[in-house]
Amino acid sequence: MSKREVLIQTLVSDYKNQIRKIRACFLPMLKEYIPLNEYAALNELHCHGDLMISEIADHLQVTNSHISVTSDKLINRGLVIRKNSAEDRRIVYLSITPKGEELAVNMDKVLHEFYEEKLSKMTIGEIETFISLIHKINL
């Protein structure tokens, strides 16, 4: 195996291990909140305002059916409501509720603090390099 192949194999292995560790940290940290997939959809509404299911799915690169199931859960929790379009009643938007806004802000703060702590040993230059390398992968 070439040095490049060994390095790529090590990179992939280390990446997978880091993702597992992050998920393991998130579970206990977020147990009083909602699952991350629900938070991702809620955060789209928090950041972008009213959106159709298809728009959220496009932003998160998941299927419409996944967001449909997720939105039902968010609606049942009182975090999101459905709103009909004033122009076309066939179009339905999801809209975040005040309770959903509060939860999104709180979860964002918890996640920001987590990442801030985990990246605290990196310099600004290292973070910039890391971002540049992630963008270079271009998946």
Backbone as a chain_set.jsonl record, in Angstrom:
{"seq": "MSKREVLIQTLVSDYKNQIRKIRACFLPMLKEYIPLNEYAALNELHCHGDLMISEIADHLQVTNSHISVTSDKLINRGLVIRKNSAEDRRIVYLSITPKGEELAVNMDKVLHEFYEEKLSKMTIGEIETFISLIHKINL", "coords": {"N": [[0.85, -1.184, 0.0], [0.518, 2.223, -0.815], [1.995, 5.231, 0.579], [0.183, 7.355, 0.491], [-2.285, 5.978, 0.292], [-2.325, 4.669, 2.767], [-2.378, 6.883, 4.475], [-4.846, 8.04, 3.72], [-6.572, 5.989, 4.485], [-6.113, 6.023, 7.256], [-7.001, 8.619, 7.828], [-9.77, 8.407, 7.18], [-10.56, 6.45, 9.019], [-9.938, 7.728, 11.485], [-11.638, 9.929, 11.25], [-14.195, 8.711, 11.283], [-14.125, 7.661, 13.886], [-14.019, 10.025, 15.401], [-16.519, 11.149, 14.769], [-18.211, 9.24, 15.945], [-17.491, 9.641, 18.638], [-18.335, 12.287, 19.016], [-21.117, 12.006, 18.66], [-21.618, 10.324, 20.849], [-21.054, 12.069, 22.934], [-23.043, 13.98, 22.525], [-25.495, 12.698, 23.126], [-25.963, 12.376, 26.065], [-25.697, 15.075, 26.712], [-27.715, 16.417, 25.375], [-30.072, 15.316, 26.258], [-32.25, 16.473, 27.584], [-33.399, 17.965, 25.673], [-34.307, 17.935, 22.25], [-34.033, 15.345, 19.696], [-31.158, 15.406, 17.466], [-31.772, 15.375, 14.691], [-34.343, 16.436, 14.631], [-33.788, 18.905, 15.73], [-32.2, 19.986, 13.699], [-34.042, 20.475, 11.626], [-35.77, 22.223, 12.975], [-34.002, 24.309, 13.476], [-33.52, 25.248, 10.898], [-35.939, 26.533, 10.371], [-35.82, 28.424, 12.378], [-33.633, 29.957, 11.552], [-34.282, 30.73, 8.904], [-36.95, 31.4, 8.717], [-40.451, 30.925, 7.807], [-40.899, 27.924, 6.005], [-41.352, 25.585, 3.301], [-41.849, 22.022, 3.437], [-40.317, 20.753, 1.463], [-38.335, 22.66, 0.998], [-36.915, 22.713, 3.412], [-35.995, 20.078, 3.377], [-34.331, 20.197, 1.112], [-32.364, 22.042, 2.002], [-31.219, 20.566, 4.102], [-30.42, 18.332, 2.827], [-31.894, 15.895, 2.732], [-34.644, 13.529, 2.467], [-37.994, 14.47, 1.427], [-39.94, 12.988, 2.752], [-38.656, 12.287, 5.114], [-38.435, 14.783, 6.4], [-41.123, 15.346, 6.593], [-42.052, 13.425, 8.463], [-40.444, 14.191, 10.624], [-41.339, 16.826, 10.978], [-43.948, 16.373, 11.832], [-43.452, 15.363, 14.382], [-42.287, 17.61, 15.579], [-44.445, 19.355, 15.473], [-46.256, 18.008, 17.139], [-44.917, 18.39, 19.521], [-45.338, 21.011, 19.939], [-43.645, 22.886, 18.846], [-43.591, 23.747, 16.286], [-45.799, 24.941, 13.728], [-48.281, 24.351, 11.159], [-48.885, 26.346, 8.3], [-51.094, 27.691, 5.951], [-50.506, 28.914, 2.661], [-51.169, 32.26, 1.749], [-51.565, 32.969, -0.885], [-51.835, 30.581, -2.341], [-53.67, 27.96, -1.454], [-52.954, 25.319, -1.537], [-50.335, 25.16, -0.923], [-48.296, 24.586, 1.816], [-46.77, 25.886, 4.63], [-44.212, 25.475, 7.101], [-43.934, 26.779, 10.314], [-42.116, 28.236, 12.924], [-42.83, 28.132, 16.405], [-43.177, 30.345, 19.305], [-42.301, 28.81, 21.505], [-40.75, 26.945, 20.145], [-38.798, 28.656, 19.084], [-37.507, 29.464, 21.437], [-36.449, 27.01, 22.325], [-34.748, 26.397, 20.162], [-32.867, 28.476, 20.337], [-31.767, 27.929, 22.87], [-30.702, 25.322, 22.472], [-28.878, 25.882, 20.458], [-27.076, 27.467, 21.846], [-26.047, 25.598, 23.716], [-24.847, 23.74, 21.968], [-23.001, 25.426, 20.687], [-21.32, 26.089, 22.854], [-20.302, 23.539, 23.388], [-18.838, 22.955, 21.007], [-17.067, 25.097, 21.083], [-15.583, 24.474, 23.367], [-14.455, 21.992, 22.581], [-12.88, 22.75, 20.444], [-11.077, 24.437, 21.532], [-8.311, 24.199, 21.806], [-7.284, 24.73, 19.375], [-5.719, 27.069, 17.232], [-6.664, 30.242, 15.723], [-5.652, 30.299, 13.142], [-5.271, 27.549, 12.662], [-7.916, 26.683, 12.716], [-8.904, 28.068, 10.504], [-7.372, 26.808, 8.498], [-8.319, 24.194, 8.766], [-11.018, 24.518, 8.027], [-10.617, 25.297, 5.367], [-9.473, 22.942, 4.35], [-11.591, 21.137, 4.682], [-13.435, 22.216, 2.873], [-12.016, 21.774, 0.572], [-12.233, 19.069, 0.145], [-14.745, 18.7, -1.013], [-17.298, 17.17, -1.301]], "CA": [[0.0, 0.0, 0.0], [1.31, 3.448, -0.885], [1.879, 6.117, 1.741], [-1.071, 8.099, 0.327], [-3.388, 5.071, 0.633], [-2.291, 4.474, 4.224], [-2.828, 8.135, 5.092], [-6.287, 8.173, 3.485], [-7.216, 4.994, 5.348], [-6.015, 6.548, 8.624], [-7.896, 9.777, 7.893], [-11.155, 7.928, 7.204], [-10.758, 5.773, 10.304], [-9.955, 8.749, 12.541], [-12.853, 10.728, 11.067], [-15.317, 7.905, 11.786], [-14.017, 7.599, 15.35], [-14.39, 11.336, 15.95], [-17.977, 11.281, 14.63], [-18.8, 8.403, 17.009], [-17.265, 10.308, 19.925], [-19.214, 13.463, 19.07], [-22.479, 11.509, 18.91], [-21.674, 9.822, 22.225], [-21.103, 13.254, 23.808], [-24.32, 14.677, 22.332], [-26.641, 12.012, 23.725], [-26.271, 12.828, 27.428], [-25.727, 16.533, 26.776], [-28.954, 16.929, 24.793], [-31.202, 14.469, 26.65], [-33.403, 17.281, 28.003], [-33.863, 18.709, 24.51], [-34.886, 17.079, 21.213], [-32.976, 14.704, 18.894], [-30.457, 16.308, 16.542], [-32.449, 15.5, 13.396], [-35.443, 17.376, 14.837], [-33.172, 20.224, 15.921], [-31.74, 20.487, 12.396], [-35.215, 21.031, 10.936], [-36.216, 23.378, 13.762], [-33.022, 25.378, 13.288], [-33.763, 25.829, 9.569], [-37.053, 27.479, 10.527], [-35.316, 29.501, 13.24], [-32.708, 30.8, 10.78], [-34.789, 31.179, 7.606], [-38.377, 31.729, 8.745], [-41.383, 29.922, 7.291], [-40.399, 27.156, 4.866], [-42.076, 24.373, 2.925], [-41.124, 20.791, 3.758], [-39.32, 20.509, 0.413], [-37.221, 23.603, 1.176], [-36.113, 22.215, 4.54], [-35.329, 18.866, 2.892], [-33.233, 20.625, 0.235], [-31.306, 22.646, 2.829], [-30.571, 19.54, 4.929], [-30.064, 17.238, 1.918], [-32.608, 14.678, 3.124], [-35.87, 13.366, 1.688], [-39.202, 15.15, 1.895], [-40.643, 12.128, 3.714], [-37.956, 12.403, 6.403], [-38.838, 16.055, 7.014], [-42.547, 15.236, 6.908], [-42.135, 12.698, 9.738], [-39.815, 15.051, 11.633], [-42.208, 17.979, 11.247], [-45.067, 15.892, 12.66], [-42.959, 15.288, 15.768], [-42.126, 18.987, 16.063], [-45.803, 19.884, 15.663], [-46.785, 17.368, 18.353], [-44.22, 18.976, 20.676], [-45.721, 22.42, 20.032], [-42.502, 23.7, 18.442], [-43.818, 24.161, 14.906], [-47.18, 24.851, 13.252], [-48.479, 24.419, 9.707], [-49.604, 27.545, 7.852], [-51.415, 27.697, 4.517], [-50.106, 30.104, 1.912], [-52.268, 33.186, 1.454], [-51.732, 33.009, -2.334], [-52.206, 29.263, -2.877], [-54.001, 27.141, -0.281], [-52.323, 24.0, -1.656], [-48.977, 25.285, -0.382], [-48.28, 24.612, 3.281], [-45.485, 26.255, 5.222], [-43.981, 25.204, 8.514], [-43.564, 28.01, 11.011], [-41.651, 27.971, 14.287], [-43.611, 28.787, 17.459], [-42.313, 30.948, 20.329], [-41.676, 27.714, 22.263], [-39.709, 26.414, 19.267], [-37.719, 29.659, 19.045], [-36.77, 29.384, 22.705], [-35.683, 25.766, 22.323], [-33.682, 26.517, 19.162], [-31.836, 29.361, 20.904], [-31.101, 27.21, 23.967], [-29.883, 24.239, 21.922], [-27.772, 26.504, 19.735], [-26.107, 27.887, 22.865], [-25.407, 24.388, 24.244], [-23.974, 23.202, 20.921], [-21.897, 26.378, 20.51], [-20.402, 25.902, 23.983], [-19.652, 22.244, 23.184], [-17.821, 23.095, 19.963], [-16.057, 26.042, 21.577], [-14.709, 23.72, 24.28], [-13.723, 20.951, 21.853], [-11.916, 23.364, 19.522], [-10.343, 25.466, 22.286], [-6.86, 24.046, 21.674], [-6.89, 25.115, 18.018], [-5.544, 28.503, 16.991], [-7.504, 30.76, 14.64], [-5.033, 29.835, 11.899], [-5.566, 26.121, 12.495], [-9.337, 26.571, 12.38], [-9.019, 28.505, 9.107], [-6.809, 25.74, 7.673], [-9.253, 23.072, 8.855], [-12.168, 24.882, 7.184], [-10.139, 25.252, 3.989], [-9.302, 21.536, 3.973], [-12.925, 20.534, 4.559], [-13.999, 22.689, 1.606], [-11.234, 21.194, -0.521], [-12.717, 17.7, -0.081], [-15.792, 18.926, -2.011], [-18.154, 15.986, -1.507]], "C": [[0.894, 1.244, 0.0], [1.089, 4.289, 0.371], [0.559, 6.891, 1.686], [-2.265, 7.235, 0.734], [-3.469, 4.832, 2.138], [-2.814, 5.72, 4.933], [-4.336, 8.34, 4.914], [-7.054, 7.208, 4.378], [-7.218, 5.465, 6.806], [-6.96, 7.724, 8.809], [-9.354, 9.338, 8.014], [-11.464, 7.263, 8.541], [-10.853, 6.775, 11.453], [-11.217, 9.6, 12.468], [-14.063, 9.98, 11.631], [-15.301, 7.836, 13.308], [-14.424, 8.919, 15.994], [-15.9, 11.558, 15.876], [-18.678, 10.454, 15.709], [-18.656, 9.064, 18.375], [-18.175, 11.523, 20.087], [-20.64, 13.029, 19.368], [-22.627, 11.019, 20.342], [-21.727, 10.973, 23.227], [-22.462, 13.942, 23.732], [-25.468, 14.025, 23.085], [-26.926, 12.464, 25.15], [-26.433, 14.345, 27.53], [-27.083, 17.086, 26.322], [-30.195, 16.159, 25.233], [-32.431, 15.267, 27.077], [-33.981, 18.095, 26.849], [-34.547, 17.755, 23.528], [-33.746, 16.433, 20.427], [-32.394, 15.67, 17.858], [-31.148, 16.445, 15.191], [-33.638, 16.457, 13.498], [-34.895, 18.794, 15.014], [-32.74, 20.82, 14.582], [-32.895, 21.127, 11.631], [-35.713, 22.285, 11.65], [-35.29, 24.571, 13.533], [-33.15, 26.025, 11.907], [-34.871, 26.871, 9.646], [-36.629, 28.677, 11.368], [-34.465, 30.483, 12.424], [-33.343, 31.436, 9.544], [-36.259, 31.582, 7.608], [-39.219, 30.608, 8.163], [-40.821, 29.259, 6.036], [-41.354, 26.015, 4.558], [-41.212, 23.168, 3.287], [-40.019, 20.548, 2.734], [-38.112, 21.439, 0.543], [-36.314, 23.158, 2.323], [-35.331, 20.99, 4.094], [-34.148, 19.217, 1.994], [-32.068, 21.19, 1.043], [-30.515, 21.579, 3.581], [-30.112, 18.332, 4.117], [-30.599, 15.898, 2.417], [-33.893, 14.61, 2.294], [-37.025, 14.17, 2.282], [-39.921, 14.312, 2.951], [-39.978, 12.176, 5.085], [-38.389, 13.683, 7.122], [-40.316, 16.032, 7.371], [-42.751, 14.535, 8.251], [-41.581, 13.559, 10.871], [-40.716, 16.229, 11.982], [-43.424, 17.573, 12.072], [-44.662, 15.819, 14.129], [-42.817, 16.684, 16.368], [-43.482, 19.647, 16.316], [-46.407, 19.314, 16.938], [-46.148, 17.922, 19.62], [-44.583, 20.455, 20.871], [-44.618, 23.379, 19.616], [-42.689, 24.327, 17.061], [-45.32, 24.078, 14.623], [-47.18, 24.844, 11.728], [-49.269, 25.678, 9.391], [-49.864, 27.425, 6.356], [-50.947, 29.002, 3.899], [-51.332, 30.962, 1.638], [-52.579, 33.199, -0.044], [-52.269, 31.696, -2.905], [-52.424, 28.306, -1.713], [-53.414, 25.73, -0.355], [-50.923, 23.998, -1.051], [-49.061, 25.439, 1.131], [-46.862, 24.918, 3.744], [-45.415, 25.736, 6.648], [-43.468, 26.493, 9.129], [-43.194, 27.672, 12.448], [-42.511, 28.759, 15.281], [-42.659, 29.486, 18.432], [-41.6, 29.887, 21.182], [-40.536, 27.09, 21.452], [-38.522, 27.348, 19.16], [-36.85, 29.555, 20.294], [-35.895, 28.138, 22.745], [-34.517, 25.845, 21.345], [-32.536, 27.371, 19.689], [-31.058, 28.63, 21.994], [-30.2, 26.098, 23.443], [-28.68, 24.792, 21.172], [-26.675, 26.92, 20.711], [-25.336, 26.683, 23.406], [-24.425, 23.821, 23.221], [-22.773, 24.109, 20.676], [-20.86, 26.209, 21.623], [-19.634, 24.593, 23.848], [-18.524, 22.374, 22.165], [-16.707, 24.047, 20.391], [-15.061, 25.317, 22.482], [-13.849, 22.723, 23.509], [-12.656, 21.536, 20.921], [-11.018, 24.386, 20.209], [-8.828, 25.372, 22.129], [-6.358, 24.443, 20.28], [-6.755, 26.634, 17.926], [-6.509, 28.936, 15.878], [-6.962, 30.279, 13.295], [-5.325, 28.368, 11.627], [-7.032, 25.907, 12.117], [-9.554, 26.985, 10.929], [-8.502, 27.43, 8.152], [-7.754, 24.549, 7.622], [-10.471, 23.32, 7.959], [-11.783, 24.78, 5.71], [-10.004, 23.809, 3.501], [-10.646, 20.83, 3.814], [-13.556, 20.941, 3.228], [-13.28, 22.07, 0.406], [-11.69, 19.769, -0.847], [-13.851, 17.714, -1.104], [-16.622, 17.68, -2.31], [-19.45, 16.344, -2.176]], "O": [[1.891, 1.308, 0.718], [0.132, 4.086, 1.119], [-0.105, 7.063, 2.708], [-3.157, 7.703, 1.441], [-4.559, 4.798, 2.71], [-3.597, 5.623, 5.877], [-5.022, 8.764, 5.844], [-8.074, 7.574, 4.961], [-8.22, 5.317, 7.505], [-7.644, 7.821, 9.828], [-10.087, 9.846, 8.862], [-12.523, 7.498, 9.123], [-11.746, 6.678, 12.295], [-11.797, 9.952, 13.496], [-14.861, 10.555, 12.372], [-16.348, 7.942, 13.948], [-15.1, 8.926, 17.023], [-16.495, 12.094, 16.811], [-19.639, 10.923, 16.32], [-19.59, 9.051, 19.177], [-18.719, 11.759, 21.166], [-21.302, 13.611, 20.227], [-23.648, 11.27, 20.982], [-22.381, 10.857, 24.264], [-22.976, 14.429, 24.739], [-26.327, 14.721, 23.627], [-28.041, 12.904, 25.428], [-27.217, 14.837, 28.341], [-27.54, 18.109, 26.833], [-31.263, 16.328, 24.644], [-33.552, 14.776, 26.942], [-34.949, 18.832, 27.034], [-35.287, 16.864, 23.945], [-32.614, 16.913, 20.478], [-33.052, 16.62, 17.433], [-31.119, 17.523, 14.598], [-33.914, 17.204, 12.56], [-35.47, 19.76, 14.511], [-32.897, 22.019, 14.356], [-32.738, 22.202, 11.052], [-36.039, 23.285, 11.01], [-35.748, 25.707, 13.411], [-32.912, 27.224, 11.764], [-34.764, 27.951, 9.065], [-37.034, 29.808, 11.1], [-34.574, 31.697, 12.595], [-32.989, 32.555, 9.174], [-36.762, 32.061, 6.592], [-38.755, 29.474, 8.039], [-40.332, 29.93, 5.127], [-42.074, 25.537, 5.435], [-39.994, 23.283, 3.425], [-38.905, 20.177, 3.103], [-36.989, 21.043, 0.229], [-35.089, 23.22, 2.213], [-34.142, 20.867, 4.391], [-33.083, 18.607, 2.099], [-30.913, 20.849, 0.791], [-29.292, 21.669, 3.689], [-29.489, 17.416, 4.655], [-29.871, 14.911, 2.512], [-34.191, 15.518, 1.518], [-37.033, 14.501, 3.468], [-40.447, 14.85, 3.926], [-40.662, 12.113, 6.107], [-38.674, 13.659, 8.319], [-40.718, 16.642, 8.361], [-43.532, 14.997, 9.081], [-42.176, 13.643, 11.945], [-40.842, 16.589, 13.152], [-43.883, 18.34, 12.918], [-45.442, 16.175, 15.012], [-43.18, 16.912, 17.522], [-43.638, 20.409, 17.27], [-47.001, 20.046, 17.73], [-46.775, 17.921, 20.68], [-44.179, 21.071, 21.857], [-44.642, 24.552, 19.986], [-42.03, 25.308, 16.716], [-46.024, 23.253, 15.204], [-46.218, 25.268, 11.089], [-50.2, 26.039, 10.111], [-48.961, 27.095, 5.587], [-50.986, 30.056, 4.532], [-52.405, 30.444, 1.33], [-53.726, 33.415, -0.435], [-53.066, 31.703, -3.844], [-51.467, 27.889, -1.061], [-53.379, 25.022, 0.651], [-50.394, 22.941, -0.708], [-49.782, 26.289, 1.654], [-45.893, 24.295, 3.309], [-46.438, 25.579, 7.315], [-42.664, 27.206, 8.529], [-43.892, 26.903, 13.108], [-42.872, 29.908, 15.028], [-41.453, 29.243, 18.387], [-40.433, 30.054, 21.535], [-39.488, 26.75, 22.001], [-37.374, 26.904, 19.145], [-35.622, 29.558, 20.215], [-34.734, 28.202, 23.15], [-33.412, 25.408, 21.666], [-31.368, 27.029, 19.508], [-29.83, 28.703, 22.037], [-29.07, 25.939, 23.906], [-27.587, 24.23, 21.244], [-25.488, 26.744, 20.434], [-24.114, 26.738, 23.541], [-23.299, 23.465, 23.569], [-21.657, 23.626, 20.479], [-19.658, 26.189, 21.357], [-18.444, 24.538, 24.158], [-17.394, 21.956, 22.421], [-15.536, 23.816, 20.089], [-13.851, 25.519, 22.378], [-12.648, 22.619, 23.757], [-11.646, 20.887, 20.645], [-10.283, 25.117, 19.545], [-8.13, 26.371, 22.303], [-5.152, 24.485, 20.039], [-7.568, 27.38, 18.471], [-7.09, 28.101, 15.185], [-7.731, 29.898, 12.412], [-5.597, 27.986, 10.489], [-7.347, 25.049, 11.292], [-10.302, 26.331, 10.201], [-9.116, 27.168, 7.117], [-7.966, 23.962, 6.561], [-10.898, 22.43, 7.223], [-12.539, 24.239, 4.902], [-10.378, 23.493, 2.371], [-10.815, 20.013, 2.908], [-14.143, 20.11, 2.535], [-13.88, 21.87, -0.65], [-11.55, 19.316, -1.983], [-13.915, 16.84, -1.968], [-16.642, 17.197, -3.442], [-20.281, 15.47, -2.421]]}, "num_chains": 1, "name": "protein.A"}
